[in-house]
């Protein structure tokens, strides 16, 4: 053996036990690092989401009135049964169902045809697409206040225009037969552009070869809509329906600013009924129960749409 070999002996290969211990130590270190970064997020989620959900669910089964804290007690499904038997709640559910059905239907139909129009090479289409983003970005409170001024019979621009052409002014928000339809208009005005832009993106995702082949074959527009656009846009349409259904079902800001549920019960939506129970009547038990009834309705609709999407895509 040479002197250099004696001074620098060859390295000894690590044994299997040493390698496994090293890997275990690295795995433990990675887990600690993961918990260090994720732990605070989990704590915050539990504090602001999970705990309130559990607490509100427990409150839904209790008699809980804020001005009678000493009378709080477990009542089972009594809150749910009293709500289902209440005329106010029944009217609120009916109004919400009609409101959601009409607004979402108009938004989908108008948004679809606007998207078809903007998908064509017409002058100024890109500027119109940019302008469509403005209503979406406005706060619902501002939308409600703006339309409240426009509906004002004294200074509102709508009644001023009617007077200008010789027609009588209309009490848009104080007539029970008109108010319910009047509160739908701001929602349609604000969210039809959202539907339009999403459907427009879906139309642009369709292969141009498909549309060109259809045009070459002499396919009429109504047949293209039925057999090409509607069939290929099913996933996009289902996603839009999910978003708009949930938003319409919990609409509060605009309707509250305009009418606060009046006159009478003509514009009483389920969200305003929940607000009335919780923050006016201070009956937190019934307010929590009504909130979970809304969640149940939403869940049924969402599951149905997701199954439809799965069948059409799968």
C-alpha positions in Angstrom: 0.0 0.0 0.0 1.4 3.4 -1.0 1.8 6.3 1.4 -1.0 8.3 -0.4 -3.4 5.3 -0.1 -2.6 5.1 3.6 -3.3 8.8 4.1 -6.6 8.7 2.1 -8.5 5.5 2.7 -11.4 4.7 0.4 -14.9 5.8 1.6 -17.0 3.3 3.4 -20.4 2.7 1.7 -23.4 3.6 3.9 -25.3 0.7 5.3 -29.0 0.2 4.5 -29.8 1.2 8.1 -28.0 4.5 7.8 -29.8 5.4 4.5 -33.2 4.6 6.0 -32.5 6.7 9.1 -31.4 9.6 6.9 -34.6 9.4 4.8 -36.7 9.2 7.9 -35.1 12.3 9.3 -35.6 14.2 6.0 -39.2 13.1 5.9 -39.8 14.3 9.5 -38.2 17.6 8.7 -40.4 18.0 5.6 -43.5 17.2 7.7 -42.5 19.8 10.3 -41.9 22.4 7.6 -45.3 21.6 6.0 -47.0 21.9 9.4 -45.2 25.2 10.1 -46.5 26.8 6.9 -50.0 25.1 6.7 -50.8 25.1 10.4 -51.6 28.8 10.7 -53.9 28.6 7.7 -55.7 25.6 9.1 -56.2 27.5 12.4 -57.6 30.5 10.6 -60.0 28.3 8.5 -61.2 26.6 11.7 -61.7 29.9 13.4 -63.6 31.8 10.7 -65.3 29.0 8.8 -65.7 25.7 10.5 -66.4 26.9 14.0 -69.1 29.4 12.9 -70.7 26.7 10.7 -70.9 24.2 13.6 -72.1 26.9 16.0 -74.8 28.1 13.7 -75.9 24.5 13.0 -76.2 24.0 16.8 -78.1 27.3 17.1 -80.6 26.1 14.4 -81.8 23.4 16.8 -82.2 25.8 19.8 -84.6 28.4 21.0 -82.1 31.3 20.9 -83.4 34.9 21.2 -80.9 37.5 22.0 -83.1 39.5 24.4 -83.9 36.3 26.3 -80.5 34.6 26.8 -81.7 32.8 29.9 -84.4 31.0 28.0 -82.1 29.4 25.5 -82.8 25.7 25.2 -82.7 22.8 22.8 -86.0 22.5 20.7 -85.0 20.0 18.0 -86.7 20.6 14.7 -89.2 23.1 16.1 -87.5 26.1 14.4 -87.7 24.3 11.0 -91.3 23.3 11.4 -92.4 26.8 12.5 -90.6 28.4 9.5 -92.2 26.0 7.1 -95.7 26.8 8.5 -95.1 30.6 8.4 -96.8 32.5 5.7 -93.9 35.0 5.5 -91.4 32.3 4.9 -93.6 30.6 2.3 -94.0 33.9 0.4 -90.3 34.5 0.7 -89.4 31.1 -0.8 -92.0 31.6 -3.6 -90.7 35.1 -4.4 -87.1 33.9 -4.4 -87.9 31.0 -6.7 -89.7 33.2 -9.2 -87.0 35.9 -9.0 -84.2 33.3 -9.5 -86.0 31.6 -12.4 -86.8 34.8 -14.3 -83.6 36.6 -13.8 -81.3 33.7 -14.6 -83.4 32.7 -17.6 -83.3 36.2 -19.1 -79.6 36.5 -18.4 -78.8 33.2 -20.0 -80.9 33.9 -23.2 -79.8 37.5 -23.6 -76.1 36.7 -22.8 -76.1 33.8 -25.3 -77.3 35.9 -28.2 -75.0 38.8 -27.2 -72.1 36.4 -27.2 -73.1 35.1 -30.6 -73.2 38.7 -31.9 -69.8 39.6 -30.4 -68.2 36.4 -31.7 -68.6 37.7 -35.2 -66.1 40.2 -36.8 -68.2 43.3 -36.4 -66.9 46.9 -36.0 -66.3 48.0 -32.4 -66.8 44.5 -30.9 -63.7 44.7 -28.7 -64.7 48.1 -27.3 -68.2 46.7 -26.5 -66.6 43.7 -24.8 -64.6 46.0 -22.6 -67.7 48.1 -21.7 -69.5 44.9 -20.7 -67.1 44.5 -17.8 -68.2 47.8 -16.1 -71.5 46.6 -14.6 -69.8 43.5 -13.2 -67.2 45.5 -11.4 -69.7 47.9 -9.7 -70.6 47.1 -6.1 -74.2 45.8 -5.6 -74.8 48.6 -3.1 -73.9 51.2 -5.7 -76.1 49.4 -8.3 -79.0 49.5 -5.8 -78.6 53.2 -5.0 -78.2 54.1 -8.7 -81.4 52.3 -9.7 -83.2 53.7 -6.7 -82.5 57.2 -7.9 -83.5 56.3 -11.5 -86.8 54.8 -10.2 -87.6 57.9 -8.2 -90.9 59.3 -9.5 -89.8 63.0 -8.9 -86.2 63.1 -10.0 -85.7 59.7 -11.6 -84.5 59.6 -15.2 -86.9 56.8 -16.1 -90.1 58.8 -15.1 -88.6 61.9 -16.6 -88.3 60.1 -19.9 -91.9 58.8 -19.7 -93.1 62.3 -19.0 -91.1 63.6 -22.0 -93.1 61.4 -24.4 -96.4 62.1 -22.8 -96.8 59.0 -20.6 -97.8 59.0 -16.9 -95.2 58.5 -14.2 -95.0 55.1 -12.5 -94.4 54.3 -8.9 -91.9 51.7 -9.6 -90.9 50.8 -6.0 -94.1 51.6 -4.1 -96.7 49.7 -6.2 -96.8 46.1 -5.1 -97.7 44.9 -8.6 -94.7 46.6 -10.2 -92.0 46.5 -7.5 -91.2 42.8 -7.8 -90.5 43.2 -11.5 -88.6 46.4 -11.0 -86.1 44.9 -8.6 -85.2 42.2 -11.2 -84.0 44.8 -13.8 -80.8 45.8 -11.9 -79.8 42.2 -11.4 -80.3 41.5 -15.1 -78.5 44.7 -16.1 -75.5 43.8 -13.9 -75.1 40.1 -14.6 -76.1 39.6 -18.2 -72.6 40.9 -19.2 -71.0 38.3 -17.0 -72.9 35.5 -18.8 -72.1 37.1 -22.2 -68.3 37.2 -21.5 -68.1 33.6 -20.2 -70.2 32.3 -23.1 -68.1 34.3 -25.6 -65.0 32.6 -24.2 -66.7 29.3 -24.7 -67.7 30.1 -28.3 -64.1 31.1 -29.1 -62.9 27.7 -27.7 -64.9 25.8 -30.3 -62.6 24.8 -33.2 -63.0 27.2 -36.2 -62.9 24.2 -38.5 -66.2 23.0 -37.1 -67.9 26.3 -37.7 -66.4 26.7 -41.2 -67.5 23.1 -42.1 -71.0 23.9 -41.0 -71.1 27.1 -43.0 -69.8 25.3 -46.1 -72.5 22.7 -45.7 -75.1 25.5 -45.7 -76.2 25.0 -42.1 -78.7 27.6 -41.0 -78.0 29.7 -37.9 -80.7 28.1 -35.9 -79.3 24.7 -36.6 -75.8 25.8 -35.7 -77.1 27.1 -32.4 -79.0 23.8 -31.7 -76.5 21.2 -32.9 -73.1 22.9 -32.5 -73.1 25.8 -30.0 -75.6 24.5 -27.4 -74.2 20.9 -27.5 -70.5 22.0 -27.2 -71.2 24.7 -24.6 -73.0 22.4 -22.1 -70.1 22.4 -19.6 -69.8 26.2 -19.8 -73.6 26.7 -19.5 -73.8 24.4 -16.5 -71.0 26.3 -14.7 -72.7 29.7 -15.4 -76.0 28.3 -14.1 -74.4 27.1 -10.9 -72.8 30.5 -10.3 -75.9 32.6 -11.2 -78.3 30.3 -9.4 -76.3 30.6 -6.2 -75.9 34.3 -6.5 -79.6 34.9 -7.3 -80.8 32.7 -4.5 -78.8 34.7 -1.9 -79.5 38.2 -3.5 -79.8 40.7 -0.8 -78.0 44.0 -1.4 -79.8 45.4 -4.4 -83.3 44.4 -3.3 -82.7 45.6 0.3 -81.5 49.0 -1.0 -84.5 49.3 -3.3 -87.4 48.1 -1.3 -86.3 46.3 1.9 -88.8 43.5 1.0 -91.7 45.8 0.5 -94.3 47.1 -0.2 -95.9 44.5 1.9 -94.3 41.1 1.0 -94.2 41.8 -2.7 -90.4 41.8 -2.9 -89.6 39.7 0.3 -86.8 37.3 -0.7 -85.5 34.5 1.5 -82.3 36.4 2.2 -84.2 39.5 3.5 -86.5 37.2 5.5 -83.4 35.7 7.2 -82.0 39.2 7.9 -85.4 40.2 9.4 -85.4 37.2 11.7 -81.9 37.6 12.9 -81.2 41.3 13.1 -84.7 42.7 13.5 -86.5 40.1 15.5 -83.2 38.9 17.1 -84.4 35.3 16.8 -81.1 33.7 16.0 -82.4 30.2 16.2 -84.9 30.6 13.4 -82.5 32.7 11.4 -79.9 29.9 11.6 -82.5 27.3 10.7 -83.6 29.3 7.6 -80.0 29.7 6.5 -79.5 26.0 6.5 -82.8 25.5 4.6 -81.3 27.7 1.9 -78.1 25.7 2.0 -80.1 22.5 1.5 -82.0 24.0 -1.5 -78.7 25.1 -3.0 -77.1 21.7 -2.5 -79.9 19.8 -4.2 -79.7 22.1 -7.2 -75.9 22.0 -7.4 -75.9 18.2 -7.2 -78.5 17.9 -9.9 -76.5 20.2 -12.3 -73.2 18.4 -11.6 -74.8 15.1 -12.4 -76.1 16.6 -15.6 -72.6 17.9 -16.4 -71.1 14.5 -15.7 -73.6 12.7 -18.0 -73.1 15.1 -20.9 -69.3 15.3 -20.6 -68.7 11.7 -19.6 
